[in-house]
Amino acid sequence: MVSGEVRQFFVEETTTYAGTVVLHVTVRDRAGKVRWNGAAAGAARRFGRSYSAENYYETLSDAVVDATGKLLHDADFRRALVRR
């Protein structure tokens, strides 16, 4: 079982949109024993019109994709997903 929580989900608008997402993820086996526990952080930067909801959404989406990619590249996380 994979569970998680969002620890950070934020966009700051200055001259660009800068987004940060931090996910805390836990992988447990069928007995409930923790097989892996850790965090994955993602970031994104985007140019765009000021106060644009679309730019905020796209920046957050890109940051989530970045965090997910980093999580999936973690060899220990991938090993924890394999049933034994």
C-alpha positions as CSV (number, residue, x, y, z in Angstrom):
1,M,0.0,0.0,0.0
2,V,1.3,3.4,-0.9
3,S,0.1,6.4,1.1
4,G,1.2,10.0,1.3
5,E,0.6,13.5,2.2
6,V,1.3,16.9,0.6
7,R,3.7,18.8,2.9
8,Q,4.2,21.8,0.7
9,F,2.1,23.1,-2.3
10,F,3.1,26.7,-3.0
11,V,3.6,29.2,-5.8
12,E,5.4,32.5,-5.4
13,E,4.9,35.1,-8.0
14,T,7.8,37.6,-8.5
15,T,9.2,38.2,-12.0
16,T,8.3,34.6,-12.7
17,Y,6.1,31.9,-11.1
18,A,8.1,29.7,-8.8
19,G,6.4,26.6,-7.5
20,T,7.4,24.1,-4.8
21,V,5.8,20.8,-3.9
22,V,6.9,18.4,-1.2
23,L,5.3,14.9,-1.0
24,H,5.8,12.6,2.0
25,V,5.3,9.0,0.9
26,T,5.1,5.7,2.8
27,V,5.1,2.2,1.3
28,R,3.8,-0.6,3.5
29,D,3.5,-4.3,2.9
30,R,0.3,-6.3,3.4
31,A,1.1,-6.8,7.0
32,G,1.4,-3.1,7.5
33,K,5.2,-3.0,8.0
34,V,6.8,0.1,6.5
35,R,9.0,-0.9,3.6
36,W,10.0,2.7,2.6
37,N,9.3,6.1,3.9
38,G,10.6,9.4,2.5
39,A,10.0,12.7,0.8
40,A,10.1,13.9,-2.8
41,A,10.4,17.6,-3.6
42,G,9.6,19.1,-7.0
43,A,10.0,22.6,-8.4
44,A,8.9,24.5,-11.4
45,R,9.4,28.0,-12.8
46,R,7.2,29.6,-15.4
47,F,6.9,33.0,-17.1
48,G,3.5,34.5,-17.6
49,R,1.0,37.2,-17.2
50,S,0.7,38.6,-13.6
51,Y,-2.1,37.1,-11.4
52,S,-3.0,34.5,-13.9
53,A,-4.8,31.5,-12.4
54,E,-3.7,29.4,-15.3
55,N,0.0,30.1,-14.7
56,Y,-0.4,29.2,-11.0
57,Y,-2.1,25.9,-11.9
58,E,0.5,25.0,-14.6
59,T,3.4,25.8,-12.2
60,L,1.9,23.6,-9.5
61,S,1.2,20.8,-12.0
62,D,4.8,21.0,-13.3
63,A,6.1,20.9,-9.7
64,V,4.0,17.8,-8.9
65,V,5.3,16.1,-12.1
66,D,8.9,16.9,-11.1
67,A,8.4,15.5,-7.5
68,T,6.7,12.3,-8.9
69,G,9.6,11.8,-11.4
70,K,12.2,12.1,-8.6
71,L,10.2,9.7,-6.5
72,L,10.0,7.1,-9.3
73,H,13.8,7.5,-10.0
74,D,14.5,6.5,-6.3
75,A,15.8,2.9,-6.5
76,D,14.9,2.2,-2.9
77,F,11.3,3.4,-3.5
78,R,11.0,1.2,-6.6
79,R,12.4,-1.8,-4.7
80,A,9.8,-1.3,-1.9
81,L,7.0,-1.5,-4.4
82,V,8.0,-5.0,-5.5
83,R,6.1,-7.8,-3.8
84,R,8.1,-10.4,-2.0
